[in-house]
């Protein structure tokens, strides 16, 4: 049985990595080589493209970090969880979502299907 919490912890380590050296390593630890990430704003495959999506999120929301919102739920090789994008300055969370991940036998992510539940007001 996969360790869902450990896989999701690695996922958040990748999403919260901002250093140019740390981010690619965190992505490689969290995703399989041909892993995918799909949400309403992105549909990418592989470490380089996933890294680019994470970098773009940090450029759009500097000073924010991704945090787990609630518990991780899983069965077989699938886990689901909710998250918020939280300001380190004031604790506001303008973005929130829910993700479903599929895990490989080694515990790394093979696919993410992301949903955006809350977006900033335009």
PyMOL commands that set and color helices and strands:
alter all, ss='L'
color gray80, all
select helices_A, chain A and resi 4-16+20-30+47-60
alter helices_A, ss='H'
color red, helices_A
select strands_A, chain A and resi 31-39+42-45+64-68+73-75+78-87+95-103+109-118
alter strands_A, ss='S'
color yellow, strands_A
deselect
rebuild
show_as cartoon
